[in-house]
């Protein structure tokens, strides 16, 4: 179980500070999955302190630890805490990484998601499109990471009220997910839920309800956990209530 994984991480021996930092990071990621965001932030903060003590503010490991803390804040809905942490990570990445790098793209994806949530969809689109370009140049235009960038770009376009642009990004993400994952995959269900939110935001309630039902049916077909199905059902409830 996830709880046993945390215990194993906590009890595992480590020969040096770097092993300890990795254990904190792994523990934090597991805690995020458990919904223990406060515990995750504490573990991410411990890892950041270790990396900062060893490397200072001029190493990508320190930047990644900062980005991880930004992610924990974002998951907790604390946008005000997430933004400065991402900005600090971006400054370090800009100094220590050259050219296209997946860490830069990952940071831009998180930045774009936070910008969308903070009500700045145009800034989000610039960040997300930059990430999309990096992924495409590194891994090819049909890579799943490119599809993920289109996913989040669709969300930002929906926040701008641009239905056509949002649906175009959803279609681009679906083409990639179909090729990479096939039709029966959890990411396909998330894409259907996004489609429902975008359509509902544009006032197309009937189409939104159809997309929601398709997402719920896919989760049932996949045998998704009760928690995942409940979360999808709640999302559909929000869509239906408008």
N, C-alpha and C positions, 0 to 999 in steps of 0.2 A: 504494500500500500504506500501511498504518498507519505503518510506519517512515519512509517518504518524507514522510508528513504531519508527523511530528515534526521531520524535518530542515527542511522548508519553514517550519514555525513558528519554529524556532530561527534561521533565516537571514533571516527577513523583517524589513525595516527598521521601526522605530517612532519616531514623532516625539516621544513624551513618555512619562512614567512610566505613564500609564494604558494606553497601547498595550502597553507591556512587561508590565504586570500581566495584561492580557487574553491575551497570548501564553503566559505561564506557565500560566494557567488552562486554555487550550485544550490545551496540551501535556500537562498533567496528566491531563485527561480521556482523551486518546488513550493515555497510558501505562497508565491503569486498564484500558482495553480490551485492552492488550497483556499485562496481568498484572504490569506493572512498578509495584507499589504503592509501593515505596520511592522510585522516581523521581518518581511522581505526588505523593507527600507533599512531596518537596523543591520541586517546582514550585508546589504549592499554598501551601507555606510562604513562598516568595518573593513570591507574589502577596499573601498576607496582610501581609507586612512592608511592601510598597509601599502597600497601602491604609491600613494602620495609620499609617504615616509621614505620609501625606497627610491622612487624615481623623480619625485617633485612633480611639477606641472608641465613637464615637457616630454611626456611619454604616452603612447597610445593606450597603454593599459590604464593609466589614470583617467584618460578621457572616456574610455569605455565604462569604467566604474561610475563616472559622473552620469553618463547616458543611462546606465542601469538604474541609478537613483531617480533620474527623470522619468523613466518608464514606470517605476513604482508609484511616483507621485501622480502620474497620469492615470494609472489604474485606480488610484484612490479618488480621482476627480479633483485633485489639487493642481489645477493648471498654473496657478501663480508660482508654485514651487517648481513645477516641471520646466517652465520656459528658461529661467536663468541657468539651470543645470545643463540643459541642452546647449545653450549659448556658450557656456564655459567649455563643454566638450568640443563644440565646433571650433573654437579658437585653438585648442590644442591640436585637433586633427589637421587644421589648416597649416600648422607649423611643422608637423612631423610626417604627414603623408603627402606623397607626390602623385599627381595624375589621378586616374580613376582607381578607386579602392572600394571594396565592399563595405568597409566600416563607414566611409563617408556616406554611401548610399543608405545604409541602415540608419545612420543618424538623421539624414534628411527625411526618411520615411517617418520616423518618430516626430521630428519637428513639424512635418506637414500635418500629421494627425492632431498634434497639440494645437497648431494654428487653426485648424478647422474647428476644434472644440472651443477655442477661445473667441470664435466669431471673426476670424480673419481668413476667409476661404481663398481670396486672391493670393495672399502670401503663401498659403498652403499649397496652392496649385503650382506656384513657382518652385517650391521645395520638392514637391512630389515629382514634378516633371524632370527636374534635375536628377533625382534619384533614378527615375525610369531610364534616363539616358545612360547613366553609369552602368546600371544592370545590363542594359541592352548591349553596350559596347563590351562589357566583360564576359557575359554569358550567352549572348544572342537574343534577338528580339522575341523569341518564343519561350524564354525561360519563365518559370513560375514566379520569380521575383518581379519580373516586368508585369505580369498579371496582377500581382499584389499592388504595385504602384498604380495601375489603372483602377483597381478596386477603390483605393483611397482617393484617387482623383475624382471618381464618380461621386463619392460622398461629398467632397468639397464643391463640386459643380452643383450638386443638389442643394447645398446650403446657399449657393448663389442664386438659386431659382432657375438654373439653366437645364431644363429637362432634357433637351436634345443632346447636349454635351455629356450629361450624366449617363444617359442611356448608351451613348457611343462608347464611353469608357467601360460600362458594364459589359457591352458586347465584346470589346477587346479582351477584357479579363476572362470572359467565358470561353472565347476561342482558345486562349492559352490553357485555361484549366481543363478544357475538354481534351486537349492534346497531351497535357502533362499528367493529369489525374484520371481522366475518364469521367463519365457522368455521375457516378456514385461516389462522392467524396464530401467530407464535411465542409470543405471550402466552397463547394457548389451550393450547399445549403446556406452558408453565410452570404453568398452572392445573391441568392433569391431573397433573403431577408433585407439586404441592402436595396435590391430592386423595389421591394415593397415600401421601404421607407421613402425612397426617392419619388415613387409614384404617388404615395399618400401626400407627400409635401407639395406635389403639383396638383392636388385635388382629384386625382384619379383613384378613388376609393375602391371601386370594383376590381380594377386591375391589381391594385395593391393587395386586396384580400386574396385574389387568385395566386399571386406570388407567395404570400404567406402560407397558404394551404399547401402549395407545392414544397415549400421548405420544410414544413412539419411532416409531410408525407415522406420526404427524403430522409429526415432524421429517424423516422420509424423504420424505414427500410434498412438504414445503416445500423440499426440497433444502438443508436446513441444513448448515452447514459441518461437516467431520469433527470439529473440536474441540467444537462444540456438541453433536453427536450423541454423542460420547464422554463429555462431561460428563453428558448426560441418562442414558446407559447406566450410568455410575458411580452416579448418584443412585438409579436403579432397583436397582442391586446393593446399595446400602445399605439400601433398603427391604426387599428380599428377605431380607437377613441379619438384619434387625431390630436 
